[in-house]
């Protein structure tokens, strides 16, 4: 059985997304690429290195 989930980004009243703004400020292109790749895999349903922390919330862990 395939699990489904929603991936949200907090958007501030200014209209800026918290994660998008953070990614825009990252200077290391390799790290930024790895993070974007991980987000892409999440959208495809790959939940590796994800840990449930309660109330339907999952902590996503990246190791560098």
PyMOL CGO cylinders between C-alpha atoms (Angstrom):
from pymol import cmd
from pymol.cgo import CYLINDER

trace = [
    CYLINDER, 0.00, 0.00, 0.00, 1.39, 3.38, -0.99, 0.3, 1, 1, 1, 1, 1, 1,
    CYLINDER, 1.39, 3.38, -0.99, 1.45, 6.12, 1.65, 0.3, 1, 1, 1, 1, 1, 1,
    CYLINDER, 1.45, 6.12, 1.65, 0.50, 9.65, 0.77, 0.3, 1, 1, 1, 1, 1, 1,
    CYLINDER, 0.50, 9.65, 0.77, 1.57, 12.85, 2.46, 0.3, 1, 1, 1, 1, 1, 1,
    CYLINDER, 1.57, 12.85, 2.46, 1.52, 16.59, 2.03, 0.3, 1, 1, 1, 1, 1, 1,
    CYLINDER, 1.52, 16.59, 2.03, 4.61, 18.76, 1.93, 0.3, 1, 1, 1, 1, 1, 1,
    CYLINDER, 4.61, 18.76, 1.93, 4.02, 22.33, 3.10, 0.3, 1, 1, 1, 1, 1, 1,
    CYLINDER, 4.02, 22.33, 3.10, 6.20, 25.41, 3.12, 0.3, 1, 1, 1, 1, 1, 1,
    CYLINDER, 6.20, 25.41, 3.12, 5.45, 28.18, 5.59, 0.3, 1, 1, 1, 1, 1, 1,
    CYLINDER, 5.45, 28.18, 5.59, 4.81, 31.41, 3.68, 0.3, 1, 1, 1, 1, 1, 1,
    CYLINDER, 4.81, 31.41, 3.68, 5.21, 34.65, 5.62, 0.3, 1, 1, 1, 1, 1, 1,
    CYLINDER, 5.21, 34.65, 5.62, 2.85, 37.65, 5.27, 0.3, 1, 1, 1, 1, 1, 1,
    CYLINDER, 2.85, 37.65, 5.27, 5.53, 39.21, 3.03, 0.3, 1, 1, 1, 1, 1, 1,
    CYLINDER, 5.53, 39.21, 3.03, 4.84, 36.39, 0.56, 0.3, 1, 1, 1, 1, 1, 1,
    CYLINDER, 4.84, 36.39, 0.56, 8.26, 34.81, 1.04, 0.3, 1, 1, 1, 1, 1, 1,
    CYLINDER, 8.26, 34.81, 1.04, 8.48, 31.10, 1.68, 0.3, 1, 1, 1, 1, 1, 1,
    CYLINDER, 8.48, 31.10, 1.68, 10.71, 30.25, 4.64, 0.3, 1, 1, 1, 1, 1, 1,
    CYLINDER, 10.71, 30.25, 4.64, 12.44, 27.32, 2.92, 0.3, 1, 1, 1, 1, 1, 1,
    CYLINDER, 12.44, 27.32, 2.92, 12.68, 29.09, -0.46, 0.3, 1, 1, 1, 1, 1, 1,
    CYLINDER, 12.68, 29.09, -0.46, 14.27, 32.16, 1.15, 0.3, 1, 1, 1, 1, 1, 1,
    CYLINDER, 14.27, 32.16, 1.15, 16.71, 29.99, 3.07, 0.3, 1, 1, 1, 1, 1, 1,
    CYLINDER, 16.71, 29.99, 3.07, 17.68, 28.06, -0.07, 0.3, 1, 1, 1, 1, 1, 1,
    CYLINDER, 17.68, 28.06, -0.07, 18.18, 31.31, -2.00, 0.3, 1, 1, 1, 1, 1, 1,
    CYLINDER, 18.18, 31.31, -2.00, 20.72, 32.43, 0.61, 0.3, 1, 1, 1, 1, 1, 1,
    CYLINDER, 20.72, 32.43, 0.61, 22.77, 29.21, 0.54, 0.3, 1, 1, 1, 1, 1, 1,
    CYLINDER, 22.77, 29.21, 0.54, 26.13, 29.86, -1.05, 0.3, 1, 1, 1, 1, 1, 1,
    CYLINDER, 26.13, 29.86, -1.05, 27.30, 26.23, -1.35, 0.3, 1, 1, 1, 1, 1, 1,
    CYLINDER, 27.30, 26.23, -1.35, 25.84, 25.01, -4.65, 0.3, 1, 1, 1, 1, 1, 1,
    CYLINDER, 25.84, 25.01, -4.65, 26.63, 21.35, -3.91, 0.3, 1, 1, 1, 1, 1, 1,
    CYLINDER, 26.63, 21.35, -3.91, 24.72, 21.41, -0.62, 0.3, 1, 1, 1, 1, 1, 1,
    CYLINDER, 24.72, 21.41, -0.62, 21.85, 23.33, -2.22, 0.3, 1, 1, 1, 1, 1, 1,
    CYLINDER, 21.85, 23.33, -2.22, 21.70, 20.72, -5.00, 0.3, 1, 1, 1, 1, 1, 1,
    CYLINDER, 21.70, 20.72, -5.00, 21.59, 17.88, -2.50, 0.3, 1, 1, 1, 1, 1, 1,
    CYLINDER, 21.59, 17.88, -2.50, 18.74, 19.54, -0.60, 0.3, 1, 1, 1, 1, 1, 1,
    CYLINDER, 18.74, 19.54, -0.60, 16.74, 20.18, -3.78, 0.3, 1, 1, 1, 1, 1, 1,
    CYLINDER, 16.74, 20.18, -3.78, 17.36, 16.59, -4.89, 0.3, 1, 1, 1, 1, 1, 1,
    CYLINDER, 17.36, 16.59, -4.89, 16.09, 15.34, -1.52, 0.3, 1, 1, 1, 1, 1, 1,
    CYLINDER, 16.09, 15.34, -1.52, 12.93, 17.46, -1.86, 0.3, 1, 1, 1, 1, 1, 1,
    CYLINDER, 12.93, 17.46, -1.86, 12.38, 16.04, -5.36, 0.3, 1, 1, 1, 1, 1, 1,
    CYLINDER, 12.38, 16.04, -5.36, 12.67, 12.49, -4.01, 0.3, 1, 1, 1, 1, 1, 1,
    CYLINDER, 12.67, 12.49, -4.01, 10.15, 13.37, -1.29, 0.3, 1, 1, 1, 1, 1, 1,
    CYLINDER, 10.15, 13.37, -1.29, 7.68, 14.47, -3.96, 0.3, 1, 1, 1, 1, 1, 1,
    CYLINDER, 7.68, 14.47, -3.96, 8.09, 11.04, -5.57, 0.3, 1, 1, 1, 1, 1, 1,
    CYLINDER, 8.09, 11.04, -5.57, 7.32, 9.33, -2.25, 0.3, 1, 1, 1, 1, 1, 1,
    CYLINDER, 7.32, 9.33, -2.25, 10.85, 8.39, -1.17, 0.3, 1, 1, 1, 1, 1, 1,
    CYLINDER, 10.85, 8.39, -1.17, 10.76, 8.93, 2.61, 0.3, 1, 1, 1, 1, 1, 1,
    CYLINDER, 10.76, 8.93, 2.61, 14.22, 7.58, 3.43, 0.3, 1, 1, 1, 1, 1, 1,
    CYLINDER, 14.22, 7.58, 3.43, 15.86, 9.17, 6.46, 0.3, 1, 1, 1, 1, 1, 1,
    CYLINDER, 15.86, 9.17, 6.46, 12.49, 10.45, 7.69, 0.3, 1, 1, 1, 1, 1, 1,
    CYLINDER, 12.49, 10.45, 7.69, 11.55, 9.97, 11.33, 0.3, 1, 1, 1, 1, 1, 1,
    CYLINDER, 11.55, 9.97, 11.33, 7.98, 10.33, 12.67, 0.3, 1, 1, 1, 1, 1, 1,
    CYLINDER, 7.98, 10.33, 12.67, 7.98, 12.66, 15.68, 0.3, 1, 1, 1, 1, 1, 1,
    CYLINDER, 7.98, 12.66, 15.68, 4.26, 12.57, 16.50, 0.3, 1, 1, 1, 1, 1, 1,
    CYLINDER, 4.26, 12.57, 16.50, 0.91, 14.07, 15.48, 0.3, 1, 1, 1, 1, 1, 1,
    CYLINDER, 0.91, 14.07, 15.48, 1.55, 13.16, 11.84, 0.3, 1, 1, 1, 1, 1, 1,
    CYLINDER, 1.55, 13.16, 11.84, 4.71, 15.30, 11.71, 0.3, 1, 1, 1, 1, 1, 1,
    CYLINDER, 4.71, 15.30, 11.71, 7.87, 13.83, 10.21, 0.3, 1, 1, 1, 1, 1, 1,
    CYLINDER, 7.87, 13.83, 10.21, 11.41, 15.07, 10.78, 0.3, 1, 1, 1, 1, 1, 1,
    CYLINDER, 11.41, 15.07, 10.78, 13.50, 15.00, 7.61, 0.3, 1, 1, 1, 1, 1, 1,
    CYLINDER, 13.50, 15.00, 7.61, 17.17, 14.32, 8.18, 0.3, 1, 1, 1, 1, 1, 1,
    CYLINDER, 17.17, 14.32, 8.18, 20.02, 15.09, 5.81, 0.3, 1, 1, 1, 1, 1, 1,
    CYLINDER, 20.02, 15.09, 5.81, 23.56, 14.01, 6.58, 0.3, 1, 1, 1, 1, 1, 1,
    CYLINDER, 23.56, 14.01, 6.58, 26.49, 15.97, 5.15, 0.3, 1, 1, 1, 1, 1, 1,
]
cmd.load_cgo(trace, "trace")
